[in-house]
Amino acid sequence: MSYNSFKVLTFDVVGTLIDFESGVLEAVRRISGRKAAELSDDQIFGSYKRGRDAHPERSSEVMSDVYRYLAKELGLSADDAACDAFQLAVLRWKPFADSVEALKRLRTKFRLVAMTNADRVALSCYAHALGDPFDDSVCADETGVAKPNPEFFAYNKGRQSAFGYKQSDILHVAQSQHHDIGRLSSRGLLVALHRSRPWSMTEVFLLGALVAIVKLSSWVHVTPGIGIWALASLTILLTILSMVEPGFWWTLLQAHA
């Protein structure tokens, strides 16, 4: 698949560009103090998700109710000040470390469109935190439904067609299997999985190979040769490559294409 064939990149926002999980955990622990500090990430975030499911309305309005639900379930303070503080914290969720720079680079080559279940107020806050990179945006306020409802994606398809873009011109970037990837893939639309890399354990593999060599040495005569040094070099190279954002290599290749 050549990325040069696309003209529009549509983005899921919360969870793909905005680090809402860290935002939730930081806010709960800051607002609730010592008792929340004793809770695990899974306990806090699991309760948050149940609270959000119970209050799926506009995120700029109901997050205080979500916090009240969470606090009751976890035995935390749920006074009005704490609930209001959480509501404000939601609108101040921060981007992932590489989001702003990546969007800045992508905007030079693609039309960028935000597609989010957040409402217009919340989206305006997140877009500002991201450096206002979007050429267009679609949120639940316009569609009247939320992802993964097919009507949400149909709305955006029609909206982009009004600007002259076909379905084949669009690539959707997301991390949620439930809200984005599964739904779009089943409808024949192209999706790029964001923030997912192949599972690579090169260091563990090398250690296993070395252990095998040591054990074999008690049965046969083992002489380290060019193969073991080549394996060690490959392991180091793969480790270095895994530390660099994949987008860097795409940019480098396109620059020399």
VOKE-368136 format. One record per residue: residue in one letter; x, y, z of N, C-alpha, C in turn. Coordinates in pm, 1 decimal, always signed. Atoms other than C-alpha are relative to their C-alpha. Layout:
BEGIN
A  X  Y  Z  X  Y  Z  X  Y  Z
...
This chain:
BEGIN
M  +84.1  -120.0  +0.0  +0.0  +0.0  +0.0  +87.3  +124.5  +0.0
S  -76.2  -123.7  +8.0  +142.0  +335.7  -106.5  -80.3  +113.6  +62.7
Y  +68.8  -111.2  -65.0  +52.9  +628.5  +115.8  -16.9  +118.5  -94.5
N  +10.3  -109.4  +95.7  +102.4  +857.8  -182.2  -132.7  -0.8  -75.4
S  +127.5  +9.0  +72.0  -230.4  +734.8  -324.1  -114.3  +65.2  +77.1
F  +105.1  -62.1  -81.5  -425.9  +899.3  -39.6  +12.8  +152.0  +1.6
K  +3.5  -146.0  -6.0  -531.0  +1261.4  -20.2  -52.4  +51.1  +134.1
V  +63.5  -39.9  -126.1  -722.7  +1267.7  +309.2  +35.9  -101.4  +108.6
L  -18.8  +83.7  -117.5  -624.1  +1132.4  +650.1  -103.5  +41.3  +103.7
T  +96.8  -28.1  -105.7  -911.0  +1108.7  +896.7  +52.3  -63.3  +129.0
F  -58.1  +43.4  -126.3  -817.1  +1073.2  +1263.3  -104.8  -16.3  +108.5
D  +61.0  +8.4  -131.6  -979.5  +933.7  +1568.8  +84.0  +91.2  +89.1
V  -73.1  -99.9  -78.7  -882.0  +1190.1  +1833.2  +35.1  -51.6  +139.6
V  -22.3  +40.3  -138.8  -926.5  +1067.2  +2190.9  +49.7  -144.6  +4.6
G  -59.9  +132.8  -4.3  -696.4  +771.8  +2246.3  +100.1  -23.6  -111.0
T  -94.3  +10.9  +111.3  -515.9  +809.2  +1913.5  +97.0  +116.8  +0.0
L  -83.3  -120.3  -5.0  -389.0  +1166.0  +1936.3  +8.8  +58.4  +140.2
I  +7.3  -52.3  -136.5  -495.6  +1262.7  +2287.6  +11.4  -115.9  +99.3
D  -26.8  +106.4  -97.3  -366.6  +1053.9  +2580.3  -99.9  +8.6  +115.6
F  +105.1  -14.9  -101.0  -692.7  +1029.1  +2770.8  +19.2  -94.8  +118.0
E  -19.4  +93.8  -110.4  -590.3  +725.6  +2977.5  +88.8  +61.1  +108.2
S  -86.9  -68.0  -96.8  -303.2  +913.3  +3141.3  -72.3  +117.7  +62.9
G  +74.6  -113.9  -51.5  -533.0  +1214.1  +3175.7  -97.4  -39.4  +109.1
V  +95.0  +49.6  -100.7  -795.4  +1014.7  +3364.7  +72.7  -37.4  +128.3
L  -73.0  +48.0  -118.0  -543.1  +852.0  +3598.5  +61.6  +114.9  +78.3
E  -63.2  -114.7  -66.8  -358.5  +1177.1  +3672.0  -103.7  +83.5  +73.4
A  +102.2  -84.7  -60.5  -678.0  +1370.4  +3742.3  -61.4  -65.2  +124.0
V  +61.2  +69.4  -114.6  -832.8  +1107.4  +3971.9  +95.5  +1.4  +119.3
R  -96.5  +4.6  -110.7  -514.2  +1075.5  +4178.3  +27.7  +139.3  +56.2
R  -24.3  -136.7  -47.8  -463.5  +1450.6  +4198.1  -118.7  +51.7  +79.9
I  +121.4  -51.8  -64.8  -823.2  +1526.6  +4296.3  -31.2  -75.6  +128.7
S  +43.5  +83.7  -112.3  -876.7  +1234.0  +4534.0  +107.3  -26.8  +104.1
G  -104.9  +6.9  -100.8  -539.8  +1236.9  +4708.2  +48.6  -139.2  +35.0
R  -69.7  +120.0  -46.3  -390.8  +957.8  +4918.1  -76.8  -128.1  -28.5
K  +77.3  +123.4  +17.3  -674.2  +707.9  +4889.1  +5.1  -48.1  -145.3
A  -7.2  +37.1  +141.0  -668.4  +715.6  +4508.3  +139.2  -49.6  -36.4
A  -137.8  +41.6  +27.7  -289.2  +676.0  +4512.0  +20.7  -147.3  +29.7
E  -12.2  +141.3  -36.9  -341.8  +331.2  +4663.8  -70.0  -92.5  -99.4
L  +73.0  +79.3  +98.8  -560.4  +218.0  +4372.6  +86.3  -26.2  -121.8
S  -75.2  +32.3  +121.2  -419.1  +44.9  +4065.1  -57.9  +74.7  -119.6
D  +48.0  -62.8  +123.3  -447.0  +189.6  +3714.5  -125.1  -70.3  -50.3
D  +114.4  +77.1  +50.6  -686.4  -90.7  +3618.2  -126.7  +26.4  +81.5
Q  +116.9  -28.9  -82.8  -914.9  -19.6  +3913.3  -60.6  +135.2  -36.1
I  +49.4  -134.6  +31.9  -939.6  +349.9  +3833.0  -58.9  +4.9  -139.7
F  +46.3  -13.6  +138.4  -971.6  +315.2  +3459.0  -120.9  -88.3  -28.0
G  +117.3  +84.6  +16.7  -1214.9  +25.3  +3478.0  -125.5  +67.3  +51.6
S  +113.9  -70.8  -56.5  -1442.7  +229.8  +3701.4  -37.8  +120.0  -87.1
Y  +26.2  -113.2  +90.3  -1405.9  +530.6  +3469.1  -80.6  -47.2  -121.5
K  +69.8  +48.5  +119.5  -1517.5  +324.2  +3168.0  -144.4  -37.5  +31.7
R  +137.9  +32.8  -38.4  -1821.5  +193.8  +3354.2  -80.8  +127.1  +23.0
G  +68.0  -127.1  -19.7  -1906.3  +550.2  +3455.3  -32.4  +67.9  -131.7
R  +23.0  -61.8  +131.6  -1869.8  +668.7  +3096.3  -111.2  -72.5  -74.2
D  +108.7  +75.9  +62.5  -2094.7  +387.6  +2973.8  -135.3  +38.8  +60.0
A  +124.0  -40.1  -66.8  -2352.7  +498.8  +3229.0  -40.6  +142.2  -36.4
H  +26.1  -140.1  +37.3  -2321.2  +861.5  +3110.5  +66.2  +28.9  -134.7
P  -62.5  -12.2  +132.4  -2252.2  +856.6  +2733.7  -25.1  +133.9  -69.4
E  +35.4  -125.9  +64.5  -2375.4  +1210.3  +2668.5  +123.9  +87.6  -26.4
R  -108.0  -91.7  +40.5  -2165.4  +1516.3  +2568.4  +108.8  +6.7  +107.5
S  -110.3  +8.9  -96.2  -1821.7  +1488.0  +2729.5  +31.4  +132.8  +67.4
S  -25.9  -129.7  -62.6  -1799.3  +1861.1  +2797.2  -100.7  +32.8  +109.3
E  +105.7  -27.9  -96.8  -2106.1  +1833.6  +3020.9  -17.3  -107.8  +106.6
V  +38.1  +109.0  -91.7  -2132.1  +1490.6  +3186.8  +117.2  -64.2  +74.2
M  -113.4  +65.2  -65.4  -1778.7  +1411.6  +3305.0  -0.5  +17.4  +152.5
S  +15.1  -12.9  -144.6  -1863.0  +1543.9  +3650.6  -85.0  -114.9  +54.0
D  +82.1  +114.3  -39.9  -2131.1  +1272.9  +3667.9  +79.6  -130.5  -9.4
V  -86.1  +117.7  +13.3  -1879.4  +1016.4  +3545.2  +90.4  -11.7  +123.0
Y  -86.8  +3.5  -116.9  -1646.3  +1115.0  +3828.3  -79.3  -37.1  +126.3
R  +82.6  +32.7  -116.9  -1929.3  +1096.0  +4081.8  -27.5  -151.8  +4.7
Y  +20.8  +145.2  +9.0  -2001.6  +740.9  +3960.9  +127.7  -73.0  +42.4
L  -129.8  +61.8  -30.6  -1632.8  +649.1  +3978.8  +32.8  +10.8  +148.4
A  -34.3  -22.8  -140.4  -1585.2  +801.5  +4321.3  -85.1  -86.0  +93.4
K  +88.4  +82.6  -82.7  -1886.3  +620.9  +4467.0  +43.9  -146.2  -4.0
E  -39.4  +139.6  +16.9  -1766.9  +288.2  +4326.6  +131.8  -30.4  +70.0
L  -132.5  +22.1  -57.0  -1409.8  +333.7  +4453.9  +14.3  +53.0  +142.3
G  -4.8  -51.6  -135.7  -1496.0  +497.3  +4784.8  +80.6  +127.3  +14.1
L  -73.7  -126.6  -2.3  -1346.8  +837.9  +4699.3  -95.4  +115.7  +27.3
S  +81.0  -119.3  -23.3  -1466.3  +1186.7  +4780.3  -70.1  +41.6  -128.9
A  +77.9  -35.0  +119.5  -1744.1  +1295.8  +4543.9  -76.2  +129.9  +19.7
D  +67.7  -128.4  -16.7  -1825.0  +1651.2  +4650.4  -0.1  +77.0  -131.4
D  +16.5  -75.5  +124.1  -1917.9  +1912.5  +4390.0  +133.0  +54.9  -51.7
A  -129.3  -56.0  +42.2  -1569.4  +2066.8  +4387.4  +84.5  -104.4  -71.5
A  -77.1  +107.6  +61.6  -1405.9  +1731.5  +4307.3  -56.6  -35.6  -137.3
C  +63.8  +33.1  +127.6  -1659.0  +1655.8  +4032.9  +26.3  +107.3  -105.3
D  -26.1  -110.0  +92.8  -1615.2  +1999.9  +3874.9  +146.3  +2.0  -43.6
A  -142.9  +2.8  +33.1  -1236.5  +1964.9  +3891.0  +29.0  -107.5  -104.2
F  -20.1  +106.7  +98.5  -1255.5  +1636.1  +3698.7  -55.6  +41.8  -135.5
Q  +57.5  -47.7  +125.5  -1483.7  +1790.5  +3436.4  +96.6  +94.1  -72.0
L  -95.7  -92.8  +58.9  -1229.4  +2067.4  +3378.4  +124.6  -74.0  -48.6
A  -120.3  +75.7  +36.8  -939.7  +1817.6  +3371.1  -19.0  -73.7  -132.2
V  +28.4  +72.3  +124.0  -1108.8  +1624.5  +3088.9  +24.2  +89.0  -121.5
L  -18.8  -93.1  +111.2  -1100.6  +1932.7  +2868.2  +145.7  +41.5  -16.0
R  -142.7  -32.9  +5.8  -728.6  +1965.9  +2940.6  +88.2  -122.2  -22.3
W  -80.2  +117.2  +32.8  -621.4  +1616.0  +2839.1  +107.6  +38.6  -100.0
K  -114.8  -38.3  +83.1  -280.7  +1635.5  +2672.1  +20.4  -97.3  -116.2
P  -33.5  +88.3  +112.5  -162.2  +1496.1  +2336.7  +110.9  -98.1  +38.5
F  -117.0  +85.1  -10.8  +75.2  +1204.3  +2311.0  +122.7  +80.3  -41.4
A  -122.3  -78.3  +19.4  +436.8  +1320.2  +2294.9  +29.9  +30.4  -146.6
D  -35.4  -19.8  +141.5  +466.0  +1278.9  +1916.6  -114.8  +50.9  -85.6
S  +118.8  -34.1  +79.6  +115.1  +1385.3  +1809.5  +13.4  +132.8  -73.1
V  -3.5  -134.1  +58.9  +174.3  +1756.1  +1747.0  +96.0  +4.8  -118.3
E  -100.1  -4.3  +106.1  +491.2  +1713.9  +1540.7  -41.4  -87.4  -117.9
A  +43.7  +89.3  +108.0  +348.9  +1420.7  +1342.8  -109.3  +64.9  -83.8
L  +107.9  -65.8  +72.9  +34.2  +1614.7  +1250.8  +51.6  +118.7  -81.6
K  -58.8  -113.5  +71.0  +240.7  +1916.2  +1152.4  +64.5  -45.7  -130.9
R  -64.6  +53.4  +120.0  +439.8  +1704.4  +907.9  -101.7  -54.8  -98.4
L  +100.6  +59.1  +87.7  +137.0  +1519.0  +772.7  -83.9  +105.7  -70.6
R  +84.5  -104.7  +58.1  -52.0  +1841.6  +709.7  +60.7  +59.6  -127.2
T  -64.0  -52.6  +121.1  +202.5  +1940.7  +444.9  -33.2  -83.6  -122.7
K  +24.4  +89.4  +113.7  +93.3  +1644.5  +229.8  -144.2  -48.8  -9.9
F  +135.5  +54.9  -0.4  -262.1  +1550.7  +330.3  -100.1  +100.3  +57.5
R  +110.0  -68.8  -66.6  -597.9  +1700.1  +417.6  -27.5  -78.0  +128.2
L  +18.7  +66.5  -128.3  -644.3  +1621.9  +787.8  -140.8  +27.3  +53.2
V  +137.6  -11.5  -47.7  -991.4  +1553.7  +926.4  -13.9  -73.5  +133.7
A  +26.6  +62.6  -130.3  -1082.7  +1486.5  +1291.4  -135.7  -67.5  -4.0
M  +126.4  +73.1  -12.0  -1351.5  +1222.8  +1351.7  -9.5  -52.2  +141.9
T  -1.6  +32.6  -142.2  -1446.6  +1195.6  +1716.0  -139.2  -6.7  +60.7
N  +123.9  +5.9  -77.1  -1721.5  +1098.9  +1956.3  -9.6  +114.1  +100.1
A  +4.7  -118.5  -86.4  -1626.7  +1405.4  +2159.6  -93.4  +103.7  -61.1
D  +86.0  -105.2  +53.4  -1860.8  +1701.8  +2128.1  +84.9  +117.0  -48.3
R  -72.4  -110.5  +62.5  -1768.7  +2029.3  +1960.0  +83.2  +79.0  +100.7
V  -75.5  -74.0  -102.4  -1660.3  +2201.3  +2283.7  +128.1  -74.4  +36.2
A  -117.5  +79.5  -36.3  -1428.3  +1917.6  +2384.7  +97.8  -8.0  -115.7
L  -88.4  +9.0  +116.6  -1292.4  +1881.0  +2031.0  +78.6  +128.0  -20.5
S  -71.7  -126.9  +16.9  -1205.0  +2250.3  +2016.8  +116.8  +9.6  +98.0
C  -108.5  +0.4  -99.0  -997.0  +2205.2  +2334.5  +113.0  -91.8  -44.6
Y  -101.5  +95.8  +42.0  -817.0  +1899.1  +2198.9  +72.0  +48.9  -126.5
A  -61.8  -51.6  +122.3  -758.4  +2058.5  +1857.9  +100.0  +110.6  +32.9
H  -91.7  -107.5  -41.5  -603.2  +2360.7  +2027.9  +127.2  -59.2  +60.6
A  -116.7  +64.7  -60.9  -374.2  +2132.6  +2232.9  +89.0  -64.1  -106.1
L  -74.0  +64.5  +108.5  -270.0  +1963.0  +1906.7  +58.1  +100.4  -99.6
G  -52.2  -101.8  +91.1  -182.4  +2293.6  +1739.6  -94.8  +35.6  -112.4
D  +103.6  -28.2  +100.7  -509.3  +2328.0  +1543.2  +40.7  -46.8  -139.7
P  -51.7  +50.8  +126.7  -394.1  +2099.2  +1260.5  -106.3  -40.3  -102.3
F  +101.5  +62.3  +84.3  -729.5  +1994.3  +1113.3  -57.5  +95.4  -103.8
D  +65.7  -75.3  +107.0  -868.9  +2112.9  +781.5  -151.4  -10.7  +10.8
D  +143.4  +22.4  -17.2  -1209.9  +1974.4  +873.4  -17.7  -90.7  +121.2
S  +25.6  +86.0  -115.7  -1374.4  +1791.6  +1162.5  -145.6  -43.8  +2.0
V  +133.3  +55.6  -15.7  -1673.8  +1571.4  +1232.9  -10.1  -53.6  +141.8
C  +17.9  +49.0  -136.6  -1803.4  +1510.7  +1584.2  -145.3  -42.1  +21.1
A  +132.6  +54.2  -27.3  -2108.2  +1359.0  +1749.5  -109.2  +106.3  -3.1
D  +101.2  -106.2  +4.8  -2282.6  +1697.9  +1765.4  -61.8  +11.3  -139.0
E  +52.2  -11.3  +136.8  -2313.3  +1703.0  +1383.8  -71.5  -126.6  -44.0
T  +54.7  +125.5  +51.5  -2382.1  +1335.8  +1319.1  -124.3  -46.2  +74.4
G  +112.5  +44.5  -80.9  -2628.8  +1282.3  +1602.4  +16.5  -142.6  +49.6
V  -31.0  +136.1  -44.7  -2473.3  +938.2  +1658.2  +149.0  -6.2  +31.7
A  -141.2  +15.7  -35.1  -2141.2  +808.9  +1789.3  +58.1  -123.4  -69.0
K  -66.9  +121.3  +48.2  -1887.6  +565.4  +1650.0  -17.7  -110.1  +103.9
P  -17.0  +57.9  +133.5  -1909.5  +273.6  +1579.2  -124.7  -2.7  -88.0
N  +120.1  -4.3  +83.4  -2253.8  +357.2  +1435.0  +39.5  +30.4  -145.3
P  -35.7  -22.4  +140.3  -2220.7  +328.2  +1053.1  -41.3  +136.6  -52.8
E  +45.6  -130.2  +46.4  -2412.1  +653.8  +1013.3  +105.5  +108.3  +22.8
F  -106.7  -97.2  -26.0  -2118.4  +842.6  +1164.7  +97.5  +2.7  -117.5
F  -96.7  +7.6  +110.0  -1881.4  +719.5  +892.5  -63.0  +39.9  -133.0
A  +70.6  -39.3  +121.8  -2142.1  +766.7  +622.2  -10.2  +152.1  -8.6
Y  +7.0  -146.3  -4.0  -2182.2  +1128.6  +732.1  +131.1  +61.0  -48.8
N  -129.4  -55.6  +40.9  -1810.7  +1192.6  +693.2  +28.8  -28.3  -147.6
K  -20.4  +31.9  +141.9  -1798.9  +1013.9  +357.9  -71.7  +101.0  -88.6
G  +74.9  -98.9  +76.9  -2071.0  +1244.3  +227.7  +59.9  +139.0  +11.0
R  -58.6  -133.0  -21.1  -1907.2  +1550.9  +379.4  +126.9  +18.6  -83.1
Q  -124.3  -11.9  +76.9  -1569.8  +1478.5  +218.3  -26.1  -3.3  -150.2
S  +33.9  +2.9  +143.4  -1734.5  +1400.7  -116.7  -42.3  +137.9  -48.2
A  +39.5  -135.7  +35.4  -1874.2  +1755.0  -110.0  +122.5  +86.3  -32.4
F  -125.5  -70.1  +28.8  -1509.5  +1870.5  -119.0  +76.0  -65.7  -115.3
G  -60.5  +62.2  +117.8  -1434.1  +1642.3  -414.3  +83.0  -123.4  +26.5
Y  -82.1  +116.1  -34.1  -1279.1  +1344.2  -232.9  -82.8  -128.4  -3.5
K  +65.2  +130.2  +8.2  -1370.0  +982.4  -306.4  +40.7  -85.5  +119.7
Q  -32.5  +90.4  -109.7  -1370.3  +696.5  -55.6  +141.8  -53.9  -13.3
S  -134.1  +54.7  +22.8  -1051.5  +562.9  -215.0  +110.3  +101.0  +30.3
D  -98.9  -104.2  -32.3  -878.4  +895.0  -135.1  +27.0  +7.5  +150.0
I  -0.3  -19.0  -144.7  -932.7  +850.9  +239.9  +63.2  -118.4  +73.4
L  -57.1  +99.3  -90.2  -724.2  +663.6  +498.1  -31.4  +43.3  +143.0
H  +35.9  -32.8  -138.0  -853.0  +650.5  +855.8  +107.6  -50.9  +95.3
V  -105.0  +32.8  -96.4  -599.7  +650.6  +1142.1  -63.7  -10.3  +138.4
A  +67.8  +20.6  -128.1  -716.0  +503.5  +1472.6  +66.6  -112.2  +77.4
Q  -52.3  +106.6  -84.2  -631.3  +274.7  +1762.5  -109.3  -87.8  +60.7
S  +109.3  +73.8  -63.9  -974.5  +152.9  +1873.9  -58.8  -105.6  -93.4
Q  +59.1  +108.8  +78.2  -1079.1  -187.8  +1739.9  -152.3  +10.3  +0.6
H  +145.5  -5.6  -12.6  -1434.2  -134.3  +1866.6  -60.0  +118.5  -75.0
H  +61.6  -120.7  +54.7  -1501.6  +224.6  +1760.7  +34.8  +26.2  -146.2
D  -46.2  -40.2  +132.0  -1304.0  +245.4  +1436.5  +41.8  -116.8  -89.6
I  -66.7  +94.1  +90.3  -1094.6  -39.1  +1298.8  -91.6  -112.0  -45.4
G  +87.5  +109.7  +36.8  -1338.7  -327.8  +1311.8  -115.6  +45.6  -87.4
R  +115.0  -50.2  +74.2  -1630.0  -119.9  +1184.9  +37.3  +39.4  -142.3
L  -38.0  -47.3  +132.4  -1445.6  +41.1  +894.2  +49.8  -113.1  -87.8
S  -52.6  +111.3  +77.6  -1264.3  -275.0  +786.6  -112.9  -86.0  -54.6
S  +112.1  +81.7  +43.6  -1593.9  -461.3  +768.3  -79.0  +66.7  -111.5
R  +70.5  -73.8  +105.0  -1726.1  -190.0  +535.6  +90.5  +29.1  -118.9
G  -88.7  -14.8  +114.6  -1429.6  -208.6  +299.9  +78.5  +128.7  -3.0
L  -75.6  -124.0  -5.0  -1266.4  +113.3  +414.0  +139.0  -27.5  +56.1
L  -138.5  +21.0  -40.3  -892.6  +145.2  +467.5  +29.3  +69.1  +132.6
V  -29.5  -51.1  -133.2  -770.2  +190.6  +823.1  +146.2  -25.1  +32.6
A  -136.8  +16.5  -49.4  -421.3  +249.8  +959.9  -5.2  -12.1  +150.6
L  -2.3  +20.3  -144.7  -370.4  +108.3  +1308.5  +109.2  +87.0  +59.7
H  -93.8  -94.9  -60.2  -206.0  +380.5  +1515.3  +49.2  -52.2  +134.5
R  -62.1  +37.3  -127.3  +33.6  +314.6  +1803.7  -2.2  -150.7  +24.5
S  -12.8  +144.0  -15.1  +64.8  -54.2  +1737.0  +119.4  -46.7  -80.2
R  -118.9  +49.8  +67.6  +391.8  -222.0  +1652.9  +5.2  -152.1  +12.5
P  -16.6  +144.8  -14.3  +485.0  -587.5  +1586.0  +68.1  -33.4  +131.6
W  -58.4  +42.8  -125.3  +574.0  -775.8  +1900.7  +142.0  -47.3  -27.0
S  -139.6  +31.5  +26.9  +954.1  -781.6  +1894.1  +75.3  -18.3  +130.7
M  -77.1  +27.7  -121.0  +1170.4  -945.1  +2162.2  +137.4  -51.1  -42.0
T  -128.3  +42.6  +56.4  +1506.3  -956.7  +1988.7  +102.7  -29.3  +108.1
E  -97.3  +23.3  -106.4  +1703.9  -928.7  +2311.8  -24.0  -135.8  +66.2
V  +34.1  +129.1  -61.2  +1518.6  -1228.4  +2460.3  +42.2  -114.4  -92.3
F  -39.6  +102.6  +95.6  +1580.1  -1426.0  +2141.1  +150.8  -23.6  +4.2
L  -145.3  +13.8  -6.6  +1953.1  -1355.3  +2156.5  +42.5  -71.6  +128.2
L  -32.4  +65.8  -126.6  +1965.1  -1457.7  +2521.9  -29.7  -149.4  -8.5
G  +33.9  +140.9  +16.8  +1786.5  -1782.3  +2435.6  +102.2  -74.0  -85.1
A  -100.9  +61.6  +86.4  +2036.7  -1850.9  +2156.9  +129.8  -23.4  +76.1
L  -123.6  +13.6  -76.6  +2329.3  -1792.3  +2391.9  -10.6  -113.3  +103.1
V  +21.2  +108.0  -95.8  +2180.0  -2024.6  +2655.2  +9.9  -135.2  -70.8
A  -5.5  +124.5  +76.2  +2136.6  -2292.5  +2387.5  +143.9  -36.9  -35.0
I  -140.2  +24.8  +34.2  +2501.5  -2252.5  +2281.8  +76.2  -53.2  +120.7
V  -67.9  +43.4  -122.2  +2620.4  -2288.4  +2640.5  -36.2  -144.6  +33.6
K  +42.4  +136.8  -30.0  +2413.9  -2604.9  +2690.7  +57.8  -99.6  -100.1
L  -55.7  +87.6  +102.4  +2533.0  -2752.2  +2361.6  +148.6  -26.2  +22.5
S  -144.2  +13.0  -19.2  +2895.1  -2692.7  +2463.4  +37.6  -116.9  +92.0
S  -28.4  +114.6  -85.6  +2863.9  -2969.7  +2722.8  -11.5  -131.8  -76.1
W  +15.9  +120.7  +81.9  +2783.7  -3216.5  +2441.5  +94.2  -1.1  -119.5
V  -85.4  -8.6  +119.3  +2981.2  -3091.7  +2144.9  +93.7  +118.8  +14.8
H  -93.1  -112.2  -1.3  +3269.8  -2857.7  +2075.0  -60.9  +115.7  -80.4
V  +62.3  -115.9  +64.7  +3125.8  -2513.4  +1996.0  +103.6  +110.9  -16.3
T  -92.8  -110.0  +28.0  +3339.1  -2247.0  +1829.4  -78.8  +117.7  -55.4
P  +70.5  -118.0  +52.1  +3184.8  -1899.9  +1793.9  +58.3  +43.6  -133.3
G  -45.0  -41.9  +132.5  +3201.0  -1798.3  +1429.6  -76.0  +121.5  -47.8
I  +60.7  -120.2  +56.6  +3065.0  -1537.6  +1194.9  -150.7  +3.5  +23.4
G  +144.9  +3.9  -18.7  +2708.0  -1655.9  +1249.1  -46.2  +65.9  +128.6
I  +42.0  -56.6  -128.2  +2690.3  -1562.3  +1616.6  +20.3  +150.2  +2.6
W  -23.7  -144.7  +3.3  +2843.7  -1222.9  +1549.1  -102.0  +70.7  -89.4
A  +103.9  -56.9  +87.3  +2597.6  -1162.8  +1265.2  -132.7  +9.8  +74.4
L  +123.4  -1.5  -79.1  +2309.9  -1255.9  +1498.3  +1.9  +111.6  +103.3
A  -11.8  -106.3  -99.1  +2438.4  -1020.7  +1767.1  -16.2  +137.3  -64.7
S  +10.1  -128.2  +71.5  +2471.7  -737.9  +1512.5  -143.6  +27.3  -42.5
L  +140.4  -15.5  +39.9  +2118.5  -800.5  +1382.2  -86.3  +37.7  +118.6
T  +76.2  -29.7  -121.2  +1981.0  -793.8  +1735.6  +16.1  +146.1  +39.8
I  -26.0  -140.2  -34.2  +2145.3  -458.2  +1806.9  -68.7  +92.7  -99.4
L  +61.2  -82.7  +103.6  +2023.6  -316.3  +1474.2  -151.7  +6.2  +16.7
L  +145.0  +2.5  -16.8  +1663.3  -429.1  +1531.5  -43.6  +76.0  +124.9
T  +30.9  -74.1  -122.2  +1668.9  -286.2  +1883.4  +3.6  +149.7  -25.7
I  -10.4  -142.4  +33.3  +1782.7  +51.4  +1749.3  -117.3  +43.2  -87.1
L  +110.7  -34.0  +89.9  +1521.0  +47.3  +1472.2  -132.2  +9.7  +74.1
S  +126.5  -0.4  -74.7  +1242.6  -30.7  +1720.3  -15.3  +123.4  +87.7
M  +4.7  -120.1  -83.8  +1332.5  +285.3  +1914.7  -35.8  +124.9  -79.8
V  +27.6  -114.8  +87.0  +1262.7  +512.9  +1614.4  -141.9  -10.9  -52.9
E  +135.2  -1.1  +51.1  +913.0  +615.3  +1506.8  -2.1  -46.0  -145.8
P  +8.0  +47.4  +138.1  +811.0  +428.6  +1185.5  -17.2  +113.2  -100.5
G  +20.9  -112.5  +90.5  +702.6  +762.0  +1035.0  +129.1  +62.7  -48.1
F  -129.7  -55.6  +39.8  +1067.6  +871.2  +1027.1  +52.7  -69.8  -124.0
W  -52.2  +75.7  +113.6  +1158.4  +591.2  +786.3  -82.6  +26.5  -124.9
W  +83.2  -33.1  +115.9  +859.4  +666.1  +561.2  +40.6  +134.6  -57.9
T  -39.7  -132.9  +45.6  +961.2  +1031.0  +544.0  +134.3  -5.3  -70.9
L  -134.2  +12.4  +58.9  +1322.2  +936.2  +470.6  -7.3  -64.8  -137.8
L  +13.4  +68.3  +128.0  +1221.8  +696.3  +192.3  -65.0  +90.7  -105.4
Q  +70.0  -87.1  +95.1  +982.3  +946.4  +33.0  +89.8  +114.6  -44.3
A  -89.9  -109.8  +35.3  +1248.0  +1217.8  +42.6  +101.3  -41.7  -105.5
H  -100.8  +48.9  +95.1  +1483.0  +996.9  -162.3  -62.9  -81.1  -114.2
A  +67.5  +76.7  +104.8  +1219.0  +842.2  -385.7  +11.7  +70.9  -135.0
